[in-house]
Every structure is written in structure tokens, then in C-alpha cells.
């Protein structure tokens, strides 16, 4: 049991991703003392930016895009002096060995996704597709929708909730929600801005492994890489670790033991899942895709290409850094294909990404390899402090994020993209919003 009056701080925060940092910022601005405990040697969590002198642009290993209105993220761009560029350019589709423009991507997607609003009975997205929404003429739209759910949502279509997708799963015909932006100088500017001036509140390289609690008090135990233990006592705790780290078996690296146990964790294991993605950023000697591509229609060019989407399962989506005029591309795969990719060594994952890009553009693998100068990737599934990409609701779990966000006896809060009550899972703005909501509730509880 936690002894009252022995608090080091008012609120302990586990995890220095954007949810934890947003919670810290709000609480400290209100005069509430915090301590953030982070297992990694850096802040940012699944926002991880690299830089290389050969590329005058940030290299993102994790989050890259700002999707839609994203108020929590967009509102800090100007004060943080972060320049976000809108991604325009053309989408292309490789089908049957030919490239064609896909500038009506969102419209085609909506042909299928608008049918998700049914009679209120939940089902998997795979079962939804089996009923051929949109009719025979929408076969290509259904193929795009399946690719979207597997890759954008990082989901297994046999598991993800159709009801969950019907509420914000795609932007429909809302132009603002279709918008995508990228911070060319690096997404890590967001966590850096949230943490500004509060570095002394953040303890790095301390992996929390035990939380002892009762109403109104917690003791958080963490260990450094040498195994030495550190404890922080507080009146409340906000847990912002990724979903599958929260679900990890006792004794596994990154897992946390709660004493007494918190039943909602086991309860939600059948309603929320962690998706998988594999992304490889490749730097080339030149923008070779702007030269002759035989799969292109006559008199067309890929000079202003933003995305290209193919028919393959592994790395079906690739994109340039457009509007930046740079010789780099990112190749992406999600869902089950990404989960299988996580089992492979780096060299094989890179080889398959090269193959995917070649097939998506209708060129030889040798042509891509001959231009390759460098490549970067990170295996998030094998990262013990991530254990995947981001979360999604399973069948019957469309309200599970709201349940995860509810306080435990006004002492424990869970926050992060998986606990965003507004359903913005998988997004940085959802994580920020969730962290702020938990912080507001914790501040109220402490005040009373």
C-alpha cells in the first residue's frame, strides 16, 4: 500500500511519447508537479526522426504525416516554428502492368466505405467486404478499400471492427479531412516543443516494471539498464505506453505489473489490437523515376508523383517526399504482411521493399538497386517498448478506447492513441488529445 504524505510529485507519467509529454506540459502549466519516466534514451516514443547530411529532409522511422484537421498538432506548428507542407501531387495506380493516375482515390474509397454505416451490428471488415458493398462495378474500389484498411490502419481485415471504421475510419468527401501534411524539418519538433524547458522533469532509460497503488496514491518502480531500481511516489499516475506493451505478459521486457491488478487491461485484450507496419526509406543517387518508365501512358511523367499504389501484398504503397524535389522514396506495408515482415532480417526486408517499389513502377529490381545509396528502417514489432505500430478496435471493440480512458479510482489513467475517446487511434493528434484529457482529469482529482 502507498503511504499518504510520501509523494515525490503530484502525478507520475509513464512514457515520454507525445501523450506523456502533452500531459506533463498541461499539468506543469497548472502548477501540478510531475515526473515523466521513459524507458528509451530519447523522448518522442513512436515519433522518431533521423537526419543524414546526404538528404536535406527529415527521415522518419515512425510517425510522418499530419492527417486531416488534427487540431492538437496543427495548433502548435506556428509557435514551435515548424513548417508543415501540404502533400499534393498525383497519386498513381499500378494495375495490370500499366500505371494510371488515381487522383480520385478518396472518391473511390468512399464508394465502399460509405456503406459501413449499417444496422448497428458489428462485423469484421473482411465480412463487410464479402457482401460486395457498392456492387459489381465497385470491384476496384473494394480492392483499394482493403489495401487502405490493411496499410493505413495497419489492421488485419478479419479482426478490425466495421463499426469502428464507420466512425472516422476514412475521410469520406470531407476535403479538410482528406488533407495530408508533412513537417520537412522533422516530426520530432512536436515532442521537443511539448518538452521545452521541462527536461528536468523527464527521467530517461528507466523502464517501469511495477506500479503499486491504492486510491489517491501510487508508487512507481523503474529500473535502469544496469538493473538498479528507482522509485517515484505520487498521488496519481498516467500510463502512456503503447497498447501491446500494456498487454505484455508479466516478466517480458517493457511489461508492467500492477498491484493490485487493473482488470480493464485483461478485459480489453479481446477488443483492441496492435497493428503492424514495415516502412523503408530509400535514398537514391537521382530521381530516376522521372526518366522513361515503360508502364506510363505516353506523354505522362512521374515528376509530381506523391503516392503510387500497386496490386502486391508486400510494400503495395510507396511515396516520394513531394513537394520537396528530392531523390528519396518511402515504401510501406501494413497488417498481416508487415507482421510477417517483422520476422525477417534487415537485408531481406530491404530487398523486399526494393522489389515492391520496382513492381509498383513497372521497372526491374536491378534498376532500383543500381540507384540506391542508403536506406533506413526500424522494426517496431520487435521493439520491446512499442511491440507494434498503432492500435485499432476489433469486432465488438468500437467503444473500447473510451473504456481504456476511464480513470481507475481517480488514481490511474491510461492515455495515448489507443485510449483516445474520440476514436483518433493511430494518430499523433489523438495521442496528444488523450494525454491532455487524462491530465485535466488528474488535475481535477488532485484538487478535490
RODO-2510 file (C-alpha; in nm, 4 decimals, decimal comma):
residues 448
     n   res          X          Y          Z
     1     x     0,0000     0,0000     0,0000
     2     x     0,1096     0,3549    -0,0682
     3     x     0,1597     0,5773     0,2331
     4     x    -0,0080     0,9153     0,2122
     5     x     0,2165     1,2163     0,2522
     6     x     0,5207     1,0429     0,0983
     7     x     0,4784     1,1844    -0,2529
     8     x     0,7780     1,2850    -0,4609
     9     x     0,5440     1,4517    -0,7120
    10     x     0,1748     1,5029    -0,7686
    11     x     0,1472     1,2982    -1,0908
    12     x     0,3854     1,0358    -1,2255
    13     x     0,3731     0,9850    -1,6022
    14     x     0,4954     0,6628    -1,7611
    15     x     0,6224     0,7191    -2,1153
    16     x     0,7738     1,0235    -2,2881
    17     x     0,5872     0,9908    -2,6155
    18     x     0,3664     1,2787    -2,7234
    19     x     0,0799     1,1661    -2,4961
    20     x     0,3003     1,1688    -2,1875
    21     x     0,4686     1,4950    -2,2828
    22     x     0,1350     1,6631    -2,3565
    23     x     0,0092     1,5524    -2,0146
    24     x     0,3262     1,6810    -1,8483
    25     x     0,3027     2,0169    -2,0236
    26     x    -0,0601     2,0761    -1,9264
    27     x    -0,0065     1,9731    -1,5643
    28     x     0,3107     2,1754    -1,5162
    29     x     0,1435     2,4802    -1,6699
    30     x    -0,1243     2,4408    -1,3998
    31     x     0,1301     2,4140    -1,1211
    32     x     0,0997     2,0361    -1,0776
    33     x     0,4361     1,8677    -1,0122
    34     x     0,5169     1,5806    -1,2476
    35     x     0,7831     1,3227    -1,3183
    36     x     0,7986     1,1510    -1,6578
    37     x     0,9670     0,8093    -1,6619
    38     x     1,0839     0,6816    -2,0014
    39     x     1,2476     0,3501    -2,0902
    40     x     1,4240     0,4795    -2,4021
    41     x     1,7243     0,7089    -2,4207
    42     x     1,5180     0,9726    -2,6036
    43     x     1,1774     1,1372    -2,5932
    44     x     0,9131     1,1013    -2,8637
    45     x     0,8120     0,7350    -2,8427
    46     x     0,6839     0,6303    -3,1848
    47     x     0,7855     0,9688    -3,3221
    48     x     1,1485     0,9067    -3,4165
    49     x     1,3331     1,1308    -3,6604
    50     x     1,6780     1,0770    -3,8074
    51     x     1,8933     1,3143    -4,0099
    52     x     2,1618     1,2470    -4,2691
    53     x     2,3853     1,5025    -4,4379
    54     x     2,3111     1,3421    -4,7752
    55     x     1,9406     1,4265    -4,7507
    56     x     1,8220     1,7805    -4,6670
    57     x     1,4987     1,6458    -4,5234
    58     x     1,3975     1,4630    -4,2078
    59     x     1,3972     1,0821    -4,2181
    60     x     1,1029     0,9483    -4,0196
    61     x     1,1196     0,5999    -3,8723
    62     x     0,7765     0,6368    -3,7122
    63     x     0,5008     0,8957    -3,7500
    64     x     0,5338     1,1076    -4,0645
    65     x     0,2025     1,2622    -4,1716
    66     x    -0,0423     1,5063    -4,0185
    67     x    -0,3804     1,3720    -4,1265
    68     x    -0,6899     1,5873    -4,1610
    69     x    -0,7675     1,8819    -3,9353
    70     x    -0,5509     1,7418    -3,6500
    71     x    -0,6127     2,0452    -3,4313
    72     x    -0,3908     1,9346    -3,1422
    73     x    -0,0915     1,9038    -3,3728
    74     x    -0,1600     2,1906    -3,6117
    75     x    -0,2110     2,4462    -3,3336
    76     x     0,1473     2,4074    -3,2148
    77     x     0,3156     2,4326    -3,5572
    78     x     0,3419     2,8109    -3,5631
    79     x     0,4555     2,8679    -3,2029
    80     x     0,7032     2,5802    -3,2388
    81     x     0,8238     2,7310    -3,5690
    82     x     0,7560     2,4071    -3,7552
    83     x     0,6803     2,4293    -4,1265
    84     x     0,4285     2,1712    -4,2493
    85     x     0,3884     2,1274    -4,6235
    86     x     0,0607     2,0108    -4,7753
    87     x     0,1098     1,6997    -4,9869
    88     x    -0,0435     1,7489    -5,3267
    89     x     0,0992     1,5983    -5,6432
    90     x    -0,0522     1,2968    -5,8165
    91     x    -0,1410     0,9520    -5,6931
    92     x    -0,0717     0,6701    -5,9357
    93     x    -0,2067     0,3163    -5,9530
    94     x    -0,0221     0,0168    -6,0979
    95     x    -0,2674    -0,2357    -6,2347
    96     x    -0,2156    -0,4992    -6,4982
    97     x     0,1355    -0,3755    -6,5720
    98     x     0,0167    -0,0220    -6,6510
    99     x     0,0328     0,2989    -6,4496
   100     x    -0,2634     0,5344    -6,4432
   101     x    -0,3460     0,8401    -6,2360
   102     x    -0,5521     0,7846    -5,9233
   103     x    -0,6484     1,1423    -5,8451
   104     x    -0,9981     1,0247    -5,7459
   105     x    -0,8610     0,7933    -5,4737
   106     x    -1,0712     0,9343    -5,1892
   107     x    -1,3826     0,9312    -5,4065
   108     x    -1,3272     0,5666    -5,4996
   109     x    -1,2612     0,4770    -5,1390
   110     x    -1,5863     0,6405    -5,0331
   111     x    -1,7797     0,4269    -5,2849
   112     x    -1,7151     0,1376    -5,0450
   113     x    -1,6594     0,2959    -4,7039
   114     x    -1,9877     0,4887    -4,7038
   115     x    -2,1705     0,1530    -4,6833
   116     x    -2,0145     0,0815    -4,3433
   117     x    -2,2996     0,2551    -4,1637
   118     x    -2,5362    -0,0388    -4,1335
   119     x    -2,7869    -0,1630    -3,8802
   120     x    -2,5579    -0,1275    -3,5791
   121     x    -2,4466    -0,4906    -3,5679
   122     x    -2,0690    -0,5163    -3,5716
   123     x    -1,8663    -0,7371    -3,8033
   124     x    -1,5142    -0,7542    -3,9350
   125     x    -1,4131    -0,5501    -4,2363
   126     x    -1,3461    -0,8758    -4,4233
   127     x    -1,7043    -0,9891    -4,3599
   128     x    -1,8285    -0,6478    -4,4679
   129     x    -1,6368    -0,6767    -4,7969
   130     x    -1,7710    -1,0279    -4,8573
   131     x    -2,1163    -0,8715    -4,9084
   132     x    -1,9746    -0,6795    -5,2104
   133     x    -2,0645    -0,3256    -5,0978
   134     x    -2,1050    -0,0986    -5,3990
   135     x    -2,1994    -0,3843    -5,6303
   136     x    -2,0123    -0,5463    -5,9181
   137     x    -1,8951    -0,2153    -6,0617
   138     x    -1,7061    -0,1367    -5,7377
   139     x    -1,4583    -0,4276    -5,7521
   140     x    -1,1597    -0,1958    -5,7964
   141     x    -1,2875     0,0356    -5,5217
   142     x    -1,3134    -0,2647    -5,2872
   143     x    -0,9542    -0,3625    -5,3680
   144     x    -0,8431    -0,0090    -5,2800
   145     x    -1,0503    -0,0134    -4,9602
   146     x    -0,8944    -0,3421    -4,8499
   147     x    -0,5478    -0,2032    -4,9186
   148     x    -0,6377     0,1119    -4,7251
   149     x    -0,7524    -0,0798    -4,4174
   150     x    -0,4517    -0,3118    -4,4198
   151     x    -0,1985    -0,0352    -4,4713
   152     x    -0,3363     0,2948    -4,3402
   153     x    -0,4971     0,1272    -4,0367
   154     x    -0,2210    -0,1387    -4,0103
   155     x    -0,5004    -0,3871    -3,9470
   156     x    -0,5944    -0,7478    -4,0041
   157     x    -0,9216    -0,7107    -4,2029
   158     x    -1,0523    -1,0279    -4,0365
   159     x    -1,0314    -0,8589    -3,6954
   160     x    -1,0894    -0,4856    -3,7332
   161     x    -1,4348    -0,3543    -3,6404
   162     x    -1,6584    -0,2311    -3,9211
   163     x    -1,8391    -0,0042    -3,6748
   164     x    -1,5032     0,1365    -3,5651
   165     x    -1,4170     0,2122    -3,9274
   166     x    -1,7546     0,3719    -3,9910
   167     x    -1,6739     0,6435    -3,7366
   168     x    -1,3747     0,8274    -3,8786
   169     x    -1,2147     0,5277    -4,0486
   170     x    -1,1917     0,7250    -4,3737
   171     x    -1,2384     1,0944    -4,4553
   172     x    -1,5336     1,0484    -4,6917
   173     x    -1,5841     1,3562    -4,9072
   174     x    -1,4558     1,5981    -4,6406
   175     x    -1,1738     1,7859    -4,8123
   176     x    -1,0221     1,9045    -4,4862
   177     x    -1,0048     1,5502    -4,3509
   178     x    -0,8511     1,4270    -4,6777
   179     x    -0,5637     1,6720    -4,6327
   180     x    -0,2178     1,5388    -4,5511
   181     x     0,0835     1,7406    -4,4399
   182     x     0,4440     1,6640    -4,3544
   183     x     0,6946     1,8518    -4,1361
   184     x     1,0025     1,8620    -4,3551
   185     x     1,2347     1,9564    -4,0695
   186     x     1,1153     1,6609    -3,8639
   187     x     0,8191     1,5403    -3,6599
   188     x     1,0476     1,5314    -3,3559
   189     x     0,9899     1,9064    -3,3360
   190     x     0,6499     1,8269    -3,1820
   191     x     0,7751     1,6337    -2,8750
   192     x     1,0629     1,8800    -2,8431
   193     x     0,8138     2,1681    -2,8253
   194     x     0,5983     1,9894    -2,5685
   195     x     0,9050     1,9200    -2,3524
   196     x     1,0641     2,2658    -2,3814
   197     x     1,2022     2,3920    -2,0530
   198     x     1,0906     2,0821    -1,8635
   199     x     1,3810     1,8477    -1,9281
   200     x     1,4491     1,8121    -1,5565
   201     x     1,1053     1,6523    -1,5182
   202     x     1,1953     1,3682    -1,7564
   203     x     1,3973     1,0648    -1,6491
   204     x     1,5298     0,8597    -1,9420
   205     x     1,6497     0,4992    -1,9584
   206     x     1,4264     0,3888    -1,6741
   207     x     1,1894     0,1045    -1,7620
   208     x     0,8883     0,0943    -1,5308
   209     x     0,8156    -0,2623    -1,4216
   210     x     0,5796    -0,2224    -1,1248
   211     x     0,3054     0,0157    -1,0123
   212     x     0,1697    -0,0234    -0,6588
   213     x    -0,1389     0,1780    -0,5916
   214     x    -0,4459     0,2461    -0,3846
   215     x    -0,6935     0,5300    -0,4059
   216     x    -0,5060     0,8590    -0,4010
   217     x    -0,1509     0,7232    -0,4080
   218     x     0,0947     0,5293    -0,6235
   219     x     0,4499     0,4047    -0,6086
   220     x     0,6134     0,3566    -0,9479
   221     x     0,9231     0,1376    -0,9676
   222     x     1,1609     0,1582    -1,2623
   223     x     1,4972     0,0023    -1,3446
   224     x     1,7919     0,1403    -1,5378
   225     x     1,9906    -0,0718    -1,7887
   226     x     2,2176    -0,1991    -1,5107
   227     x     1,9161    -0,3237    -1,3121
   228     x     1,9314    -0,0572    -1,0430
   229     x     1,5879     0,0368    -0,9106
   230     x     1,4348     0,3850    -0,8837
   231     x     1,1002     0,4624    -0,7221
   232     x     0,8702     0,7598    -0,7626
   233     x     0,5730     0,8167    -0,5355
   234     x     0,2817     1,0302    -0,6466
   235     x    -0,0861     1,0988    -0,5869
   236     x    -0,1796     0,9725    -0,9349
   237     x    -0,0215     0,8119    -1,2395
   238     x    -0,0841     0,8483    -1,6142
   239     x     0,0262     0,5428    -1,8151
   240     x     0,1021     0,6286    -2,1791
   241     x     0,2774     0,3152    -2,3040
   242     x     0,1731     0,1527    -2,6359
   243     x    -0,1135    -0,0950    -2,6258
   244     x     0,0808    -0,4199    -2,6673
   245     x     0,3359    -0,3101    -2,4077
   246     x     0,0430    -0,2631    -2,1694
   247     x    -0,0834    -0,6096    -2,2703
   248     x     0,2605    -0,7764    -2,2454
   249     x     0,2965    -1,0861    -2,0291
   250     x     0,4496    -1,0399    -1,6862
   251     x     0,8254    -1,0692    -1,6966
   252     x     0,8593    -0,9641    -2,0603
   253     x     1,0783    -0,6630    -2,1329
   254     x     0,8695    -0,3481    -2,1023
   255     x     0,5814    -0,5144    -1,9162
   256     x     0,4356    -0,3510    -1,6061
   257     x     0,2924    -0,5330    -1,3053
   258     x     0,0065    -0,3547    -1,1292
   259     x    -0,0576    -0,4255    -0,7608
   260     x    -0,3456    -0,4639    -0,7128
   261     x    -0,4256    -0,5754    -1,0673
   262     x    -0,6228    -0,3497    -1,3025
   263     x    -0,8962    -0,5710    -1,4556
   264     x    -0,9648    -0,3460    -1,7561
   265     x    -0,6294    -0,4467    -1,9089
   266     x    -0,7223    -0,8141    -1,9486
   267     x    -1,0798    -0,7226    -2,0372
   268     x    -0,9729    -0,5193    -2,3403
   269     x    -0,7299    -0,7741    -2,4870
   270     x    -1,0130    -0,9201    -2,6950
   271     x    -1,1404    -0,5796    -2,8106
   272     x    -0,8303    -0,3784    -2,9022
   273     x    -0,5368    -0,4898    -3,1168
   274     x    -0,1963    -0,3555    -3,2093
   275     x    -0,1318    -0,3318    -3,5812
   276     x     0,1955    -0,3844    -3,7655
   277     x     0,3733    -0,1756    -4,0282
   278     x     0,7041    -0,2003    -4,2090
   279     x     0,8424     0,1115    -4,3709
   280     x     1,1708     0,1578    -4,5534
   281     x     1,3054     0,4979    -4,6553
   282     x     1,5408     0,4788    -4,9546
   283     x     1,7786     0,7472    -5,0764
   284     x     1,8789     0,7328    -5,4433
   285     x     2,1519     0,8995    -5,6440
   286     x     1,8934     1,0758    -5,8584
   287     x     1,5190     1,0972    -5,9183
   288     x     1,5330     0,8107    -6,1659
   289     x     1,1522     0,7664    -6,1728
   290     x     1,1194     1,0931    -6,3642
   291     x     1,3007     0,9327    -6,6593
   292     x     1,1431     0,6902    -6,9060
   293     x     0,9041     0,4396    -6,7414
   294     x     0,7522     0,1997    -6,9939
   295     x     0,4396     0,1423    -6,7817
   296     x     0,3459     0,5112    -6,8103
   297     x     0,0961     0,6435    -7,0652
   298     x     0,2553     0,8357    -7,3489
   299     x     0,3436     1,1983    -7,2668
   300     x     0,2939     1,1425    -6,8901
   301     x     0,5594     1,1955    -6,6228
   302     x     0,6068     1,0964    -6,2587
   303     x     0,7828     1,4252    -6,1801
   304     x     0,4986     1,5374    -5,9499
   305     x     0,4141     1,1934    -5,8117
   306     x     0,3253     1,1812    -5,4445
   307     x     0,1979     0,8226    -5,3993
   308     x     0,1977     0,5077    -5,6088
   309     x    -0,0202     0,2106    -5,5164
   310     x     0,0280    -0,1359    -5,6597
   311     x    -0,1509    -0,4702    -5,6525
   312     x     0,1049    -0,6604    -5,4465
   313     x     0,0724    -0,7597    -5,0791
   314     x     0,4232    -0,6650    -4,9681
   315     x     0,5011    -0,2920    -4,9913
   316     x     0,1974    -0,2049    -5,2037
   317     x     0,2280     0,1689    -5,1274
   318     x     0,5268     0,3939    -5,1915
   319     x     0,5609     0,7713    -5,1789
   320     x     0,8059     1,0461    -5,2578
   321     x     0,8849     1,3484    -5,0391
   322     x     0,6792     1,5701    -5,2726
   323     x     0,6512     1,8679    -5,2781
   324     x     1,0208     1,8519    -5,1864
   325     x     1,2194     1,7790    -5,5036
   326     x     1,4432     1,5075    -5,3556
   327     x     1,5723     1,1674    -5,4615
   328     x     1,4135     0,9659    -5,1815
   329     x     1,1137     0,7356    -5,1505
   330     x     0,9352     0,5557    -4,8700
   331     x     0,7876     0,2075    -4,9177
   332     x     0,5203     0,0852    -4,6777
   333     x     0,3342    -0,2310    -4,5914
   334     x     0,0854    -0,2893    -4,3116
   335     x    -0,1293    -0,5518    -4,1436
   336     x    -0,0518    -0,9213    -4,1802
   337     x     0,2161    -0,8660    -4,4455
   338     x     0,4013    -0,6328    -4,2087
   339     x     0,3682    -0,8774    -3,9206
   340     x     0,5370    -1,1434    -4,1350
   341     x     0,8000    -0,8909    -4,2414
   342     x     0,8945    -0,8329    -3,8768
   343     x     1,0293    -1,1882    -3,8616
   344     x     1,2839    -1,1201    -4,1353
   345     x     1,6362    -0,9765    -4,1039
   346     x     1,7066    -0,6233    -4,2206
   347     x     1,8645    -0,7262    -4,5506
   348     x     1,5588    -0,9295    -4,6511
   349     x     1,3151    -0,6539    -4,5558
   350     x     1,5145    -0,4063    -4,7628
   351     x     1,5273    -0,6480    -5,0562
   352     x     1,1509    -0,6926    -5,0478
   353     x     1,0951    -0,3168    -5,0293
   354     x     1,3117    -0,2737    -5,3396
   355     x     1,1112    -0,5470    -5,5138
   356     x     0,7869    -0,3760    -5,4119
   357     x     0,8966    -0,0388    -5,5493
   358     x     1,0125    -0,1970    -5,8735
   359     x     0,6832    -0,3767    -5,9255
   360     x     0,4775    -0,0702    -5,8311
   361     x     0,6517     0,1311    -6,1034
   362     x     0,6899    -0,1466    -6,3590
   363     x     1,0695    -0,1427    -6,3665
   364     x     1,3353    -0,4032    -6,2940
   365     x     1,4678    -0,4591    -5,9463
   366     x     1,8154    -0,4039    -6,0867
   367     x     1,7212    -0,0532    -6,1955
   368     x     1,6189     0,0371    -5,8395
   369     x     1,9229    -0,1287    -5,6816
   370     x     2,1613     0,0484    -5,9171
   371     x     2,0383     0,3852    -5,7875
   372     x     2,0231     0,3015    -5,4165
   373     x     2,2577     0,4994    -5,1939
   374     x     2,1206     0,4426    -4,8416
   375     x     1,8185     0,3032    -4,6586
   376     x     1,6660     0,3365    -4,3114
   377     x     1,4047     0,1320    -4,1269
   378     x     1,3060     0,0235    -3,7757
   379     x     1,1392    -0,2990    -3,6655
   380     x     0,8634    -0,1645    -3,4395
   381     x     0,7161    -0,5114    -3,3798
   382     x     1,0453    -0,6266    -3,2272
   383     x     1,0947    -0,3063    -3,0285
   384     x     1,0093    -0,4088    -2,6687
   385     x     0,8809    -0,0602    -2,5880
   386     x     0,6450    -0,0467    -2,8881
   387     x     0,5583    -0,4073    -2,9873
   388     x     0,3804    -0,2833    -3,2982
   389     x     0,2761     0,0282    -3,4859
   390     x    -0,0547     0,1574    -3,3518
   391     x    -0,3900     0,0289    -3,2334
   392     x    -0,7268    -0,0490    -3,3879
   393     x    -1,0613    -0,1728    -3,2482
   394     x    -1,1544    -0,5354    -3,3046
   395     x    -1,5107    -0,6559    -3,3629
   396     x    -1,7095    -0,5521    -3,0586
   397     x    -1,4447    -0,3004    -2,9555
   398     x    -1,5626     0,0223    -3,1129
   399     x    -1,6059     0,1772    -2,7657
   400     x    -1,3020     0,0103    -2,6098
   401     x    -1,0810     0,3212    -2,6326
   402     x    -1,3338     0,5139    -2,4228
   403     x    -1,3286     0,2352    -2,1654
   404     x    -0,9497     0,2358    -2,1538
   405     x    -0,9541     0,6129    -2,0988
   406     x    -1,1745     0,5914    -1,7873
   407     x    -0,9909     0,6579    -1,4607
   408     x    -0,9255     0,3800    -1,2123
   409     x    -1,0452     0,5144    -0,8755
   410     x    -0,9282     0,8627    -0,9773
   411     x    -0,5704     0,7383    -0,9360
   412     x    -0,4679     0,5632    -1,2589
   413     x    -0,5282     0,6978    -1,6098
   414     x    -0,4343     0,5386    -1,9394
   415     x    -0,3560     0,7715    -2,2293
   416     x    -0,2157     0,7551    -2,5804
   417     x    -0,3527     0,6933    -2,9282
   418     x    -0,5152     0,3661    -2,8139
   419     x    -0,7037     0,5482    -2,5373
   420     x    -0,8329     0,8448    -2,7349
   421     x    -1,2034     0,8670    -2,6530
   422     x    -1,2709     1,0457    -2,9838
   423     x    -1,1591     0,7459    -3,1884
   424     x    -0,8443     0,9019    -3,3374
   425     x    -0,6367     0,5898    -3,2867
   426     x    -0,3100     0,5671    -3,4748
   427     x    -0,2574     0,9445    -3,4865
   428     x    -0,0259     1,1882    -3,3124
   429     x    -0,3111     1,4322    -3,2517
   430     x    -0,5151     1,1519    -3,0921
   431     x    -0,2255     1,0782    -2,8576
   432     x    -0,1836     1,4457    -2,7674
   433     x    -0,5572     1,4881    -2,7099
   434     x    -0,5732     1,1764    -2,4942
   435     x    -0,2752     1,2877    -2,2840
   436     x    -0,4342     1,6269    -2,2261
   437     x    -0,7699     1,4783    -2,1279
   438     x    -0,6049     1,2456    -1,8765
   439     x    -0,4026     1,5355    -1,7368
   440     x    -0,7115     1,7551    -1,6939
   441     x    -0,8942     1,4753    -1,5119
   442     x    -0,5930     1,4005    -1,2915
   443     x    -0,5590     1,7702    -1,2022
   444     x    -0,9271     1,7831    -1,1027
   445     x    -0,8945     1,4692    -0,8923
   446     x    -0,5901     1,6043    -0,7086
   447     x    -0,7620     1,9372    -0,6473
   448     x    -1,0556     1,7638    -0,4787
***
